[in-house]
């Protein structure tokens, strides 16, 4: 990815963005899109809707079947 450095004025405007936005030139033509970096602090209070005991159970669970086995079984359905 190419990196550019913007002047202080544009940097301040972009830093204030709370969501994705279009970047336009003086004629109003869209020249790109800007997506601000997510702040991890915004998600500090978010928790999983799945209970902890269910997550632990899933971690202990054996992994699924190999794809080759699934494809073999699907071939039997023809």
Buried (B, 14 or more C-beta within 10 A) or exposed (E): EEEEEEEEEEEEEEEEEEEEBEEEEEEEEEEEEEEEEEEEEEEEEEEEEEEEEEEEEEEEEEEEEEEEEEEEEEEEEE
